[in-house]
Structure formats: C-alpha cells, structure tokens
C-alpha cells in the first residue's frame, strides 16, 4: 500500500513554521523520513518535539543519552514493531539491532512470531517486560517488576519502559498513514526480511465483553518507586528539567512522578504531550473519545479516570462510557464520532492498521492534520499507559487534577 500522506517540503510551510522543519532535519541528522513525514502533515512543531524525544532513544552512538544499551533498545524496537505490526519501525531498526548484537535467530523468531528460546537473563527480562505491557492486562506482575527494578534500577527501568512506549507513540501514526520506506532508504540498508503484516480484519473487532474497570483501583499502600513531585528530590543539575515539566502542566503528577527518575527524558515527553493533551488541533469530543478508547484498551486506571472526566465534559453519555470500558459497541455516536471510534479501534486492535474506508471517513470529516494528530494521540496514550501500568500509578482524588 502506498503512503497515504507525503512529504511537505520546507517551502510549502508558512514562514513561521519552517524553523520546525529545520529543527527536525538538524536533530535527525538525516533526510526527513518516516514518522516525521507523517507528523509534518499535522504540526511541524509537534514533529520537532517528537524528533527531540526520539533522539533520546536512537542517537545510535552520535551521543547516546539513554542509559539503556543500544542492543536492548534494538531488541525492544523489534519486539514493539512485531506486537504493533509496525513495518516501518522494523525496517528502520532491524539492522541496528543486529549490529548491536541481537542474534539473527532471535530477530527471525520475533519476526515470525515464534518462541524465542533460551535467552540471556537480561534479554529474557526485557522480553517479559515488553510482553506483559503490550499484551494481556498491560501490567507488570510483582515478580517481573521486582526483577526488573533490581537489575536496571529506577532510572534504567523507566527508560526501558519508555523505549517501548516511544515505539508505540510513532507506530500508530506510521501505521495509520501506511508510511513505507523509499527505495533509496532500502538501498542504504543491508538486505533483511520484511515484517509480515497479518491481513486486515476488515472491520473493528469488538472483543469479548468484560467488567468495566472505571470504578478505579485502590491506591497502592507503597509506590513501586518513590514518586518525584518536588524539585528538591532531584539533583541541583536537574532542577531545570523539573521546571520545564511544570511549565507545560503547572505541577508534577501521574506519569511525570515516575518519569522524573530520568529528568531529561521527562522533559521531552512533557513537550510532546503538551500540544496533544492541551492543544486545540482536534475537536474536544474527538480528542476525548480517542483518550477514552486508548485508556480502555490499555487497561490504564489512571488514564481511564482522566478520559472518563473528559468524555463527560464533552457530552458523552454514561452508557457510552461504560460500553467503552467493556469493549462493547458504543451507543449514541454521531457519524463523525463513529468514524473516529472505528479509526482508533482499528489502530488499537487487529493488525493495528486502518482500512481505506475507515481512514477516508476520518480524513473527509476532519482533514489530514487532525487525523494524524488523532493517531499520534492514541500513540501518546499508549506510551503513558505503559509507564503508568508498569509502575502501578493509580488515580486518586479529582479526575480533573490528573495530568498526562
């Protein structure tokens, strides 16, 4: 399938947005490609913010910023690409993973969806983390969490989970827009086996009914890691990162109390989330609906409380909210809202791609910029849900006070 959106050249952008195009190119140090082609079709500012976040994970030796070794990041990229059927991500990372030391038989097994066999203890731990967060109840069991925290430490584990989350963030808009590598990009890579994508299911699979989880889980008696909510809890050299997170949200709570164990990373995630959560590129009901569906699909209590409050404020009925929590058909949607629900659920389920009909229905009603931003919002909620669920951060108090 050909790309659904195409590169917007610098000259075609308004004068006040060309600096963001320049920023993406400078941060990437390569021609603009992949997710940034997609994001430039929505918001050049957002594209630059995502590029800055992405550099944390794929500097690839330019000046590595993540403390997670590139071999593990390559392994996480392969696992994330497979579970989310992200063909572009696979193409982008498979050779880097191999070069960094991920064995070819392991890469082949990931691609084909086979058991990976005997793995080194560290790799087996990463496989368990990624599998539990990306599938099933989307949570880490106590044994896996304890082993991961003991091995990686708080900052390292935050960055392992955020690495997987980053690949989810960009996989959804890439998949929605069916971005493919150009022949020139492929020619610059050693030959590799492409990721097979399962056939599209043809409609949005509803899934098995389940008990709603929006009643909320009781707060943990003891946080899995100490939350960072005050600037004094960081080293003085990291205080400016705390200030930048506060600048985007007014205070620190929720995922940022976890993310600030890696302060630079926290600031970059906050910068990406600012236009997605607080911006106005998407109509409020569309944004609330995408939040609601993503929170439900990732079983994220914290996000669900926030999304439920936003959905009520946008005028959605209690019956619709309960149905979303049960993965049932949603009653009372307008035609436009139904198009968004179908679009989001196709991204979140099945082969994580969107049929031509579902894509066109959203494009025709909302345009390309909003459609790309809806897909990116789903990815952002997926990233944050992985962090919140991994560290078992639960909602407390007034949902309007929750932050993402």
C-alpha positions in Angstrom: 0.0 0.0 0.0 1.4 3.4 -1.0 1.9 6.2 1.5 -1.3 7.9 2.4 0.5 11.2 3.1 3.5 12.7 1.5 6.5 14.9 2.4 5.7 18.5 2.9 8.6 20.5 1.6 10.0 23.4 3.7 9.0 25.9 1.1 5.4 24.8 1.3 5.2 25.6 5.0 4.2 29.1 6.4 7.3 31.1 7.2 6.8 30.9 10.9 6.8 27.1 10.7 9.9 26.5 8.6 12.1 26.6 11.7 10.4 23.4 12.9 11.2 21.7 9.6 14.8 22.8 10.1 14.8 21.5 13.7 13.6 18.1 12.6 16.3 17.8 10.0 19.0 19.1 12.3 18.0 16.7 15.2 17.7 13.7 12.8 21.0 14.4 11.0 19.5 12.6 8.1 16.9 13.5 5.4 13.4 13.7 6.9 11.6 10.4 6.7 9.2 8.0 8.3 7.2 9.4 11.3 8.4 12.9 10.6 6.8 12.9 7.2 3.6 12.0 8.9 3.9 14.5 11.7 4.8 17.4 9.4 1.4 16.8 7.8 -0.2 17.6 11.2 2.1 20.0 13.1 5.7 20.9 12.3 6.0 22.0 16.0 4.9 18.5 17.1 7.2 16.9 14.6 10.2 18.8 16.1 9.1 17.8 19.7 8.9 14.1 18.7 12.2 14.3 17.0 13.8 15.6 20.2 12.2 12.8 22.2 13.2 10.2 19.6 16.9 11.3 19.7 17.0 10.1 23.3 16.4 6.6 22.1 18.1 6.3 18.7 21.1 8.6 18.9 22.9 5.4 17.9 26.3 6.5 19.1 26.2 10.1 18.0 26.0 10.9 21.7 23.9 8.3 23.4 21.6 9.9 26.0 19.7 6.8 27.2 21.4 4.6 29.8 19.8 1.6 28.2 22.3 -0.1 25.9 21.7 0.1 22.2 21.5 -3.7 22.0 18.5 -3.7 24.3 16.9 -0.7 22.6 17.2 -2.6 19.3 15.6 -5.7 20.9 12.8 -3.6 22.3 12.3 -1.9 18.9 12.0 -5.4 17.2 9.5 -6.6 19.9 7.5 -3.4 19.6 7.4 -3.5 15.8 6.2 -7.1 15.9 3.4 -6.6 18.5 2.1 -3.5 16.8 2.7 -4.7 13.3 4.9 -1.7 12.6 6.6 -2.5 9.3 8.3 0.9 9.0 9.8 0.5 12.5 11.0 -2.9 11.7 12.7 -1.7 8.5 14.3 1.2 10.4 15.7 -0.8 13.3 16.3 -4.4 12.3 19.9 -3.9 11.0 20.7 -1.6 14.0 19.5 -4.4 16.3 21.7 -6.9 14.6 24.7 -4.6 14.5 24.3 -4.0 18.3 24.4 -7.7 19.0 20.9 -9.1 18.9 21.4 -12.6 17.3 19.9 -13.3 13.9 17.9 -16.3 15.1 16.3 -14.1 17.8 15.4 -11.5 15.2 14.0 -14.2 12.9 11.9 -15.6 15.7 10.5 -12.2 16.6 9.6 -11.5 13.0 7.8 -14.8 12.6 6.1 -14.7 16.0 7.8 -17.9 17.3 9.1 -18.6 20.8 12.5 -17.0 21.2 14.0 -20.0 23.0 16.8 -19.7 25.6 17.8 -16.0 26.1 20.4 -14.3 28.3 18.9 -13.3 31.6 18.8 -9.6 30.7 17.1 -10.2 27.4 14.6 -12.6 28.9 13.8 -9.9 31.5 13.2 -7.3 28.7 11.1 -9.8 26.8 8.9 -10.3 29.9 8.6 -6.6 30.4 7.6 -5.9 26.8 5.2 -8.8 26.5 3.4 -8.0 29.7 3.0 -4.3 28.9 2.0 -4.8 25.3 -0.5 -7.6 25.7 -2.9 -9.2 28.2 -3.7 -6.9 31.1 -0.9 -4.5 30.1 0.6 -4.7 33.6 3.8 -6.0 35.1 3.4 -8.7 37.7 5.2 -8.3 41.0 7.9 -10.9 40.3 8.8 -9.3 36.9 8.8 -5.8 38.3 11.0 -6.7 41.3 13.5 -8.5 39.0 13.5 -5.6 36.5 13.9 -2.9 39.2 16.7 -4.9 40.8 18.5 -5.3 37.5 18.0 -1.9 35.9 17.4 0.4 38.8 14.6 3.1 38.8 16.0 5.2 36.0 17.0 2.3 33.9 13.6 0.6 34.2 11.8 3.9 33.4 13.9 4.2 30.2 13.3 0.5 29.2 9.5 1.1 29.5 9.7 4.5 27.8 11.6 2.9 25.0 8.8 0.6 24.3 6.4 3.4 24.7 8.2 5.6 22.2 7.9 2.9 19.6 4.2 2.8 20.3 3.9 6.6 20.0 5.3 6.6 16.5 3.9 3.2 15.4 0.3 4.4 15.4 0.6 7.4 13.1 3.0 5.4 10.8 0.5 2.6 10.6 -2.5 4.9 10.1 -0.8 6.6 7.2 0.8 3.4 5.8 4.2 5.0 5.6 6.8 2.9 3.7 10.5 3.2 3.2 11.6 4.7 -0.1 13.7 2.6 -2.5 16.6 5.0 -1.6 16.2 4.2 2.1 16.1 0.5 1.5 19.1 0.7 -0.8 21.1 2.1 2.1 20.4 -0.9 4.3 21.7 -4.4 4.1 19.1 -6.9 2.8 16.7 -8.1 5.5 13.5 -10.0 5.7 10.5 -7.7 5.9 7.9 -7.9 8.7 4.9 -9.8 7.6 1.7 -8.0 8.4 -1.5 -10.1 9.1 -4.4 -9.3 6.8 -6.7 -6.5 7.9 -9.7 -8.0 9.7 -12.0 -5.8 7.6 -14.0 -4.3 10.4 -13.4 -3.2 14.0 -13.3 -6.3 16.2 -15.4 -5.6 19.3 -13.7 -8.1 21.6 -15.1 -10.1 24.5 -17.3 -8.1 26.9 -15.6 -7.5 30.3 -16.4 -5.9 33.6 -15.8 -2.2 33.5 -12.7 -1.1 35.3 -13.6 2.6 35.7 -14.6 2.0 39.3 -10.9 2.5 40.0 -8.3 0.6 41.8 -7.4 1.4 45.4 -4.3 3.5 45.7 -1.2 1.4 46.5 -0.1 1.5 50.1 3.5 1.9 48.9 4.5 3.2 45.5 6.6 0.8 43.4 9.3 3.5 43.2 9.4 6.8 45.2 7.5 9.4 43.3 9.3 12.6 42.3 6.9 15.5 42.9 9.2 18.2 44.4 12.2 19.8 42.9 14.3 19.2 46.0 14.1 15.4 45.2 16.3 16.0 42.2 20.0 16.8 42.0 20.5 20.6 41.5 21.9 20.0 38.0 18.5 18.5 37.0 16.2 21.2 38.5 15.7 22.9 35.1 14.1 19.7 33.8 11.6 19.8 36.7 10.9 23.4 35.9 10.2 22.6 32.2 7.8 19.8 33.1 6.0 22.2 35.4 5.9 24.8 32.7 3.8 22.5 30.5 1.4 21.3 33.1 1.5 23.6 36.2 2.7 20.9 38.5 4.1 17.3 38.6 1.8 14.3 39.0 1.0 10.9 37.5 3.5 9.7 34.9 5.9 12.5 35.5 6.4 11.5 39.1 7.8 8.3 37.6 9.5 9.8 34.5 11.4 12.3 36.6 13.7 9.5 37.7 15.1 10.2 34.2 14.8 14.0 34.2 15.9 14.8 30.6 13.5 12.2 29.3 10.6 13.5 31.4 11.0 17.0 29.9 11.0 15.6 26.4 7.9 13.5 27.0 6.2 16.5 28.5 7.0 18.6 25.5 5.4 16.1 23.2 2.3 15.7 25.3 1.7 19.5 25.7 0.1 20.0 22.2 -1.6 16.6 22.2 -3.3 17.0 25.6 -3.8 20.7 25.8 -3.8 21.8 22.2 -6.9 22.5 20.0 -6.0 20.8 16.7 -8.6 18.1 17.4 -12.2 19.0 18.3 -12.8 18.3 22.0 -15.3 15.4 21.6 -12.9 13.7 19.1 -10.0 14.1 21.5 -12.0 12.8 24.5 -13.2 9.8 22.5 -9.7 8.9 21.4 -8.5 9.2 25.0 -11.3 7.0 26.3 -10.7 4.2 23.8 -7.0 4.2 24.3 -7.3 4.1 28.1 -9.8 1.3 27.9 -7.7 -0.8 25.5 -4.6 -0.5 27.7 -6.4 -1.1 30.9 -5.0 2.0 32.4 -6.9 3.1 35.6 -5.1 6.4 35.8 -5.8 7.3 32.1 -9.3 6.0 32.4 -10.2 8.4 35.2 -8.9 11.3 33.2 -10.5 10.2 29.9 -13.8 9.5 31.6 -14.0 13.0 33.0 -13.0 14.5 29.6 -15.7 12.3 27.9 -18.4 13.5 30.3 -17.3 17.1 29.8 -17.5 16.6 26.0 -21.1 15.4 26.4 -20.8 11.7 26.1 -23.3 9.6 28.0 -22.6 7.4 30.9 -23.9 4.4 28.8 -21.3 5.1 26.1 -18.5 5.4 28.7 -19.5 2.1 30.3 -19.6 0.5 26.9 -16.1 1.7 26.1 -14.9 0.2 29.3 -16.4 -3.2 28.4 -15.2 -3.1 24.7 -18.8 -3.1 23.5 -20.3 -1.2 20.6 -20.7 2.5 21.5 -24.2 3.8 21.6 -25.3 7.3 20.6 -22.4 8.4 18.4 -22.8 10.9 15.6 -21.4 9.9 12.2 -18.2 11.8 12.8 -17.7 10.3 16.2 -18.4 6.8 14.8 -15.7 7.4 12.2 -13.2 8.4 14.9 -14.1 5.4 17.1 -13.7 3.0 14.2 -10.4 4.6 13.2 -9.0 4.4 16.8 -10.2 0.9 17.4 -8.7 -0.4 14.2 -5.4 1.1 15.3 -5.6 -0.4 18.7 -6.8 -3.9 17.7 -6.5 -6.4 14.9 -3.4 -5.8 12.8 -3.1 -2.2 14.1 -3.6 -0.7 10.7 -6.7 1.1 9.3 -8.8 0.1 6.4 -9.1 2.5 3.4 -12.7 3.1 4.3 -12.1 3.9 7.9 -9.2 6.2 7.0 -11.1 8.0 4.4 -14.1 8.5 6.7 -11.9 10.5 9.2 -10.0 12.4 6.5 -13.2 13.5 4.8 -14.7 14.8 8.1 -11.6 16.2 9.9 -8.8 16.6 7.4 -5.3 15.2 7.3 -3.7 17.3 10.2 -6.4 16.3 12.7 -6.4 12.7 11.5 -2.6 12.4 12.0 -2.9 14.0 15.4 -5.7 11.6 16.5 -3.4 8.7 15.6 -0.5 10.3 17.4 -2.7 10.9 20.5 -3.5 7.2 20.6 0.2 6.5 20.5 0.9 9.0 23.3 -1.7 7.5 25.5 -0.2 4.1 24.8 3.2 5.3 25.8 1.9 6.9 29.0 -0.3 3.8 29.8 2.8 1.6 29.7 4.6 3.8 32.2 1.6 4.2 34.5 0.8 0.5 34.4 4.5 -0.6 34.8 4.8 1.4 37.9 1.2 0.8 39.0 0.4 4.6 39.3 -3.3 4.8 40.2 -5.7 7.6 40.1 -6.6 9.5 43.3 -9.0 12.3 44.0 -10.5 14.7 41.5 -10.0 13.3 37.9 -9.7 16.9 36.6 -6.5 17.2 38.6 -4.9 14.2 36.8 -2.0 15.0 34.4 -0.6 13.3 31.3 
